[in-house]
């Protein structure tokens, strides 16, 4: 329905989400830092949760 309204084809979230291959340890650590710090950047948390 959304595709019809927007006059597009394909999966609904296709353009927004895509896989990225993490080829080395530096890329993995950068991705982990991004993931862990996202709630802080979004002002949803003040610290990284432990667990």
N, C-alpha and C positions, 0 to 999 in steps of 0.2 A: 504494500500500500504506500509506504513512504517513497519507494523507488518510483512508483507511478506518479506520485505528486511532484517529485523533483525531476521527473523525466530522465532517470538514470537507470543503469542495469548493474547487476553484481550483488554481492553480499552487502548487507546493511552497513556494517562497520568496516568494510574492506579498506577504505582509504585511511581510516584513522589508526588502525592497528596493523603492524607488520612485524615479522620476525627479523631479528638482527643477530647474526652469528658472532659470538664473542670468541675471538681467535687466540687471545693470550691472557695471561694473568692480569696484566694492566687493565684490559678491557673488562674483565670480570670484576675487579675491584672497583673500577669506576661505576659500573652498573649497580653494584651492591651499595655503594655510597649514595648514588642517586636515589635508589629505592628506599634506603633507610632514612634519608634526609627529607624526602617528599612531605611527610606530615608536618615537619618543622617549617619548611618553606611555605606551606599552605596555612600556617598558623592554626593547625589542628592539634599540635602537641608542642610542649616546651623541651622535651628530651626524647631520646630514642628509647622505646620500651625495651626492657630486658626480658629475655625468655627464651 
